[in-house]
Amino acid sequence: MAHLHLVDRSKTCLSSVLGHATTLEIKHGRGCYLIDYADQAYLDFGAGIAVNSTGHCHPEVVAAIHTQSQTLLHGCAGVIYYDQNILLAEELGRITNGELSSVFFTQSGTEAIEAALKCAMYVRNAQQIVSFNGGFHGRTLGSLSVTTSNPNYVDRYPMAIPHRIVLEYPYFFRNNPPLHTESGYSDYLKNALSAVDANQTAAVIIEPFLGEGGYVPAPASVLQILRDWCNATGVFLIFDEIQSGIGRTGQWFYYQHYAITPDILTTAKGIASGLPLGACLSTPSIMAAWKTGSHGGTYGGNPLTCAAACATLRILQDQLPTVTTLGEHAYARLQAAFANHPYVGDIRAKGLMIGIEWVTETGAPNAEIVKRIRDRCLQNQLLILSCGRHGHVIRLMPPLIITKDELDEGLTRFIDACHHVLS
């Protein structure tokens, strides 16, 4: 039948430049499950790489899309005014406590980063960007210029932003002394920033919770050092919360755990439950200094995607405390299962953004075990994904609407898979 052998069919018509984490052939999704053509259900702890925040085909999101599809699919926000993008921008301003209430919409996370970098460069009239080792900010040339999570991503591609400074991320488990402690790293960061020419620098960009680079949260002390330095110099602070935002860590955004607010914030992934949408948020004063016509786009803030996003925010509004509770429960189960295990180097979590770092006997990154665990999880009908420069970190990022029973079922399957591989 036409729907079968999707892997083989894809090879005849889809570019091989896109890698694939699995060979699953999926017919449809419902809630926290993906269902293949044999009607086998897989518990989805990948959520489309942290995109399906409300699960697959949440009825309220589907209803919002259906209703909107009957009135206006597209009009271009640069041509006409319509209610949907304005309503969503108002909501984003609300969930950022009115601090970042001016919004530029995009179709994706990488475009949100492009907008943030261009805004900072234009308003500051400076070209230099400070970024952090291990950060993933996107694949387009501008965002790729500040992406360092994987050297293969930049192979043969020129830097669109040649004036960049790359600092070490507060990845204490992997950093060499003295950067492996909070105090040692703080001293390093202050010294490194003191050597930066602020007059030539547009922005500091950081993932406050490292995503693709290994699921590593930055401590409040580090974010505060950046905030203080940017306050003193006028350099803009950009937080990339494309993966950690929209409730993933138990607050709308990770920075809200510490009340350390950036000048510019990017979001995407979980914002529209699977529809392509991203956003660059900033203060009205910064956005007002970005000259009209200096940036633009055809599809950003599309009515259909904005309707899905508004429904997503409504669904998640009351879910945030549950995300925190579920995350604490998952962390406790993982700690109990793998405490002092020789192949588990570190477990990191905030809300339902959970990373388990796997190591060899010598402490080196252990990508081989991760591959074997991922394969075994698929046999257990559980979908998980990896991350980290060496593919040595398993990241668990289920839909935020997951129930405790579903979470426990997934954790049981995961722990069983790990014990099977490690036995």
C-alpha positions as CSV (number, residue, x, y, z in Angstrom):
1,M,0.0,0.0,0.0
2,A,1.1,3.6,-0.6
3,H,1.6,4.4,3.0
4,L,4.0,1.5,3.6
5,H,7.8,1.5,3.3
6,L,8.1,5.2,4.1
7,V,11.8,4.9,4.8
8,D,12.4,3.5,1.3
9,R,10.1,5.9,-0.4
10,S,11.7,8.9,1.3
11,K,15.1,8.0,-0.2
12,T,13.7,8.5,-3.7
13,C,12.4,12.0,-3.1
14,L,13.6,13.6,0.2
15,S,17.0,15.1,0.6
16,S,19.4,12.9,2.6
17,V,20.9,16.0,4.3
18,L,18.3,15.6,7.0
19,G,19.3,13.0,9.6
20,H,16.9,10.7,11.3
21,A,16.9,9.6,14.9
22,T,14.7,6.5,14.2
23,T,13.1,4.6,11.4
24,L,9.6,4.6,12.9
25,E,6.8,5.0,10.3
26,I,4.0,6.8,12.1
27,K,0.4,7.0,11.0
28,H,-0.9,9.4,13.6
29,G,-0.5,10.7,17.1
30,R,-2.8,11.1,20.1
31,G,-2.0,12.6,23.4
32,C,1.4,11.3,24.6
33,Y,1.5,8.5,22.0
34,L,2.6,8.0,18.4
35,I,0.9,5.1,16.5
36,D,2.5,3.3,13.6
37,Y,0.8,1.5,10.7
38,A,0.6,-1.8,12.7
39,D,-1.4,0.2,15.3
40,Q,1.5,-0.2,17.8
41,A,1.6,2.8,20.2
42,Y,4.9,4.4,21.3
43,L,5.0,6.5,24.4
44,D,6.6,9.7,23.1
45,F,9.3,11.1,25.4
46,G,10.7,13.2,22.6
47,A,7.6,15.3,21.8
48,G,8.9,16.3,18.4
49,I,12.1,17.7,20.0
50,A,10.2,19.5,22.8
51,V,7.6,20.8,20.3
52,N,4.4,18.9,21.1
53,S,3.9,20.6,24.5
54,T,0.2,19.7,24.6
55,G,0.8,16.3,23.2
56,H,-0.4,15.1,19.8
57,C,-3.6,16.6,18.4
58,H,-4.9,18.1,21.6
59,P,-8.6,18.6,21.0
60,E,-8.6,22.2,22.1
61,V,-5.7,23.0,19.8
62,V,-7.3,21.1,16.9
63,A,-10.6,23.0,17.5
64,A,-8.8,26.3,17.5
65,I,-7.0,25.4,14.2
66,H,-10.3,24.2,12.6
67,T,-12.2,27.4,13.6
68,Q,-9.4,29.6,12.4
69,S,-9.1,27.7,9.1
70,Q,-12.6,28.7,8.2
71,T,-12.0,32.5,8.5
72,L,-8.5,33.5,7.6
73,L,-5.5,31.3,6.7
74,H,-3.1,34.0,5.7
75,G,-3.0,37.7,5.0
76,C,0.6,38.7,5.8
77,A,1.1,40.8,8.9
78,G,3.1,43.2,6.8
79,V,0.1,43.9,4.6
80,I,-3.0,43.8,6.8
81,Y,-3.9,43.9,10.5
82,Y,-5.7,40.9,12.0
83,D,-6.6,39.9,15.6
84,Q,-4.7,36.6,16.0
85,N,-1.1,37.8,16.1
86,I,-2.0,40.8,18.2
87,L,-3.8,38.6,20.7
88,L,-0.9,36.2,20.9
89,A,1.6,39.1,21.3
90,E,-0.5,40.4,24.2
91,E,-0.5,37.0,25.8
92,L,3.3,36.7,25.5
93,G,3.6,40.1,27.1
94,R,1.4,38.9,29.9
95,I,3.4,35.7,30.6
96,T,6.6,37.7,30.6
97,N,5.1,40.0,33.3
98,G,4.9,42.9,30.9
99,E,8.7,43.2,30.8
100,L,9.0,41.9,27.2
101,S,5.9,43.1,25.6
102,S,6.9,43.9,22.0
103,V,7.0,40.9,19.7
104,F,8.3,40.0,16.2
105,F,6.9,36.7,15.0
106,T,8.8,34.2,12.9
107,Q,8.2,30.7,11.5
108,S,10.9,28.9,13.5
109,G,13.5,29.1,16.2
110,T,16.4,29.8,14.0
111,E,14.5,32.8,12.5
112,A,13.8,34.0,16.0
113,I,17.5,34.0,16.7
114,E,18.2,35.8,13.4
115,A,15.7,38.5,14.4
116,A,17.3,38.8,17.9
117,L,20.8,39.2,16.5
118,K,19.7,41.6,13.9
119,C,17.8,43.7,16.4
120,A,20.7,43.8,18.7
121,M,23.2,44.7,16.0
122,Y,21.0,47.4,14.6
123,V,20.0,49.1,17.8
124,R,23.5,48.9,19.3
125,N,25.2,49.7,16.0
126,A,27.8,47.1,16.8
127,Q,28.8,43.8,15.2
128,Q,30.4,41.6,17.9
129,I,28.5,38.9,19.6
130,V,29.5,37.0,22.7
131,S,28.2,33.4,22.8
132,F,28.9,30.2,24.7
133,N,30.5,26.9,23.9
134,G,28.0,24.1,23.4
135,G,25.2,26.5,22.5
136,F,22.7,25.5,19.7
137,H,20.9,28.5,18.2
138,G,19.9,27.3,14.8
139,R,21.1,26.3,11.3
140,T,20.7,29.4,9.2
141,L,24.0,31.3,8.7
142,G,23.5,34.0,11.2
143,S,22.3,31.7,14.0
144,L,24.9,29.1,12.9
145,S,27.6,31.7,13.6
146,V,26.9,31.5,17.3
147,T,26.2,27.7,17.3
148,T,28.9,25.5,18.7
149,S,27.1,22.4,19.9
150,N,28.4,20.3,17.1
151,P,31.4,21.1,14.8
152,N,29.8,19.2,11.9
153,Y,27.1,21.9,11.7
154,V,29.5,24.5,10.6
155,D,31.6,22.4,8.2
156,R,32.1,24.3,4.9
157,Y,29.8,27.1,6.0
158,P,31.2,30.7,6.4
159,M,30.4,32.7,9.5
160,A,27.8,35.3,8.8
161,I,28.9,36.9,12.1
162,P,32.8,36.9,11.9
163,H,33.2,39.1,15.0
164,R,32.3,36.7,17.8
165,I,33.7,35.7,21.1
166,V,33.0,32.2,22.4
167,L,33.2,31.6,26.2
168,E,32.9,28.4,28.1
169,Y,29.5,27.4,29.3
170,P,28.9,26.6,33.0
171,Y,29.0,22.9,32.2
172,F,30.5,22.0,35.6
173,F,30.5,18.2,35.0
174,R,32.6,18.6,31.8
175,N,34.6,21.8,32.5
176,N,38.2,21.4,33.4
177,P,39.5,22.9,36.7
178,P,39.0,25.6,37.9
179,L,35.8,26.0,35.7
180,H,34.2,22.9,37.2
181,T,32.9,24.7,40.2
182,E,30.4,27.6,40.5
183,S,32.9,29.9,42.2
184,G,35.8,29.0,39.8
185,Y,33.6,29.5,36.8
186,S,32.2,32.9,38.1
187,D,35.8,34.2,38.4
188,Y,36.5,33.0,34.9
189,L,33.4,34.7,33.5
190,K,34.0,38.0,35.2
191,N,37.6,38.1,33.9
192,A,36.5,37.1,30.4
193,L,33.8,39.8,30.2
194,S,36.2,42.4,31.5
195,A,38.3,41.8,28.4
196,V,35.4,42.3,26.0
197,D,35.2,45.6,24.2
198,A,31.6,46.6,25.0
199,N,31.6,49.4,22.5
200,Q,32.0,46.9,19.7
201,T,29.6,44.3,21.1
202,A,25.9,44.1,20.3
203,A,24.9,41.3,22.5
204,V,25.6,38.3,24.7
205,I,23.6,35.3,23.7
206,I,23.1,32.2,25.9
207,E,20.8,29.3,26.4
208,P,20.1,29.6,30.1
209,F,19.3,25.9,30.0
210,L,21.6,24.3,27.4
211,G,19.6,22.2,25.0
212,E,21.2,20.4,22.2
213,G,24.6,20.8,23.9
214,G,23.7,18.4,26.7
215,Y,20.7,19.6,28.8
216,V,22.7,21.7,31.3
217,P,21.1,24.4,33.4
218,A,23.0,27.6,34.1
219,P,23.0,28.6,37.8
220,A,21.4,31.8,38.8
221,S,24.8,33.3,39.8
222,V,26.1,33.0,36.2
223,L,23.0,34.6,34.7
224,Q,23.2,37.4,37.3
225,I,26.9,38.1,36.3
226,L,25.8,38.4,32.7
227,R,22.9,40.6,33.6
228,D,25.1,42.9,35.8
229,W,27.7,43.2,33.0
230,C,25.1,44.0,30.4
231,N,23.5,46.6,32.7
232,A,26.9,48.2,33.2
233,T,27.9,48.3,29.6
234,G,24.6,48.6,27.6
235,V,25.3,45.4,25.7
236,F,22.0,43.5,25.2
237,L,21.5,40.2,26.9
238,I,19.7,37.6,24.7
239,F,18.2,34.4,26.3
240,D,17.6,31.6,23.8
241,E,14.7,29.7,25.4
242,I,13.5,28.0,22.2
243,Q,13.8,24.6,23.9
244,S,13.5,25.5,27.6
245,G,10.5,27.9,27.2
246,I,6.7,27.6,27.1
247,G,6.5,25.8,30.4
248,R,9.1,23.1,29.8
249,T,10.9,23.8,33.2
250,G,7.8,24.5,35.2
251,Q,7.8,28.3,34.6
252,W,6.9,29.9,31.3
253,F,10.6,30.5,30.8
254,Y,13.6,29.2,32.7
255,Y,14.8,32.8,33.5
256,Q,11.7,33.3,35.6
257,H,12.9,30.8,38.2
258,Y,15.4,33.5,39.2
259,A,13.8,36.7,38.1
260,I,16.8,37.6,35.9
261,T,15.2,39.1,32.8
262,P,17.0,39.4,29.4
263,D,16.7,42.3,27.1
264,I,15.7,40.1,24.2
265,L,14.1,36.6,24.4
266,T,13.6,34.0,21.8
267,T,11.0,31.2,21.8
268,A,9.6,28.7,19.4
269,K,9.2,24.8,19.6
270,G,6.4,24.3,22.2
271,I,4.6,27.6,21.5
272,A,2.1,26.3,19.0
273,S,1.9,22.5,19.7
274,G,3.5,21.6,16.5
275,L,2.6,24.3,14.1
276,P,5.6,26.4,12.8
277,L,5.9,29.5,14.9
278,G,8.7,31.4,16.7
279,A,9.0,34.8,18.3
280,C,11.5,37.4,19.3
281,L,10.4,39.4,22.3
282,S,11.9,42.6,23.7
283,T,11.1,45.8,25.5
284,P,9.1,48.4,23.6
285,S,12.0,50.9,23.8
286,I,14.4,48.4,22.2
287,M,12.0,47.4,19.5
288,A,11.1,51.1,18.8
289,A,14.8,51.7,18.0
290,W,14.8,48.9,15.4
291,K,14.0,50.9,12.3
292,T,10.8,50.0,10.4
293,G,11.7,47.9,7.4
294,S,15.1,46.8,8.8
295,H,13.7,43.3,9.1
296,G,10.6,41.5,7.9
297,G,8.9,38.3,6.7
298,T,5.9,36.9,4.9
299,Y,4.6,34.2,7.1
300,G,5.5,35.2,10.7
301,G,2.5,35.5,12.9
302,N,0.3,33.6,10.5
303,P,-3.3,33.5,11.8
304,L,-3.5,29.7,11.9
305,T,-0.3,29.3,13.9
306,C,-1.2,32.1,16.3
307,A,-4.6,30.5,17.0
308,A,-2.9,27.3,17.8
309,A,-0.4,29.1,20.1
310,C,-3.2,31.0,22.0
311,A,-4.9,27.6,22.6
312,T,-1.6,26.1,23.7
313,L,-1.0,28.9,26.3
314,R,-4.5,28.5,27.6
315,I,-4.0,24.7,28.1
316,L,-0.6,25.1,29.8
317,Q,-1.6,28.0,32.0
318,D,-2.8,25.7,34.8
319,Q,-0.3,23.0,34.0
320,L,2.9,24.7,35.2
321,P,2.7,23.6,38.9
322,T,2.1,20.0,37.7
323,V,5.1,20.2,35.4
324,T,7.2,21.1,38.4
325,T,5.7,18.3,40.5
326,L,6.1,15.7,37.8
327,G,9.7,16.8,37.1
328,E,10.6,16.4,40.8
329,H,9.0,12.9,40.8
330,A,10.9,11.8,37.6
331,Y,14.2,13.1,39.0
332,A,13.7,11.2,42.2
333,R,13.0,8.0,40.4
334,L,16.0,8.4,38.1
335,Q,18.3,9.1,41.1
336,A,17.0,6.1,42.9
337,A,17.5,3.9,39.9
338,F,21.0,5.1,38.9
339,A,22.6,6.5,42.1
340,N,26.3,5.8,42.0
341,H,26.0,3.8,38.8
342,P,29.4,3.7,37.1
343,Y,28.0,4.6,33.7
344,V,25.8,7.5,34.8
345,G,27.9,10.6,35.3
346,D,25.2,13.1,36.0
347,I,21.4,13.6,36.1
348,R,20.1,17.1,35.5
349,A,16.5,18.3,35.5
350,K,14.2,21.2,35.9
351,G,10.6,20.4,35.3
352,L,10.2,18.0,32.3
353,M,13.5,19.0,30.8
354,I,15.7,16.0,32.0
355,G,19.2,15.0,30.9
356,I,21.1,11.8,31.9
357,E,24.8,11.9,31.0
358,W,26.4,8.5,30.3
359,V,30.1,7.9,30.7
360,T,32.7,5.1,30.3
361,E,34.7,3.7,33.1
362,T,37.2,6.5,32.7
363,G,34.5,9.2,32.7
364,A,34.6,9.9,28.9
365,P,31.4,10.5,27.0
366,N,29.7,7.2,26.3
367,A,27.6,7.5,23.1
368,E,27.6,3.7,22.5
369,I,25.6,3.0,25.6
370,V,23.1,5.7,24.6
371,K,22.6,4.2,21.2
372,R,21.9,0.8,22.7
373,I,19.5,2.2,25.3
374,R,17.6,4.2,22.6
375,D,17.2,1.0,20.5
376,R,16.1,-1.0,23.5
377,C,13.6,1.7,24.5
378,L,12.1,1.5,21.0
379,Q,11.7,-2.3,21.6
380,N,9.9,-1.3,24.8
381,Q,7.7,1.1,22.7
382,L,9.2,4.2,24.2
383,L,10.7,7.0,22.0
384,I,13.6,8.9,23.6
385,L,16.2,11.2,22.0
386,S,19.8,12.0,22.7
387,C,21.9,15.2,22.8
388,G,25.3,16.4,23.7
389,R,28.4,17.0,21.5
390,H,29.1,13.3,21.5
391,G,25.5,12.1,21.6
392,H,26.2,10.9,25.1
393,V,23.2,12.5,26.9
394,I,19.7,11.1,26.9
395,R,17.1,13.8,27.2
396,L,13.6,13.1,28.4
397,M,11.1,15.7,27.2
398,P,7.6,14.3,27.2
399,P,4.5,16.4,26.5
400,L,3.8,18.8,29.3
401,I,0.2,17.4,29.7
402,I,1.5,13.9,30.5
403,T,-0.2,12.2,33.5
404,K,1.7,10.8,36.4
405,D,0.6,7.3,35.3
406,E,2.0,7.9,31.8
407,L,5.2,9.4,33.2
408,D,5.7,6.5,35.5
409,E,5.0,4.0,32.7
410,G,7.6,5.7,30.5
411,L,10.2,5.9,33.3
412,T,9.6,2.2,34.0
413,R,10.2,1.3,30.3
414,F,13.3,3.5,30.3
415,I,14.8,2.1,33.5
416,D,14.1,-1.4,32.3
417,A,15.8,-0.7,29.0
418,C,18.8,0.7,30.8
419,H,19.1,-2.3,33.1
420,H,18.8,-4.6,30.1
421,V,21.6,-2.9,28.3
422,L,23.8,-2.6,31.3
423,S,23.3,-6.1,32.6
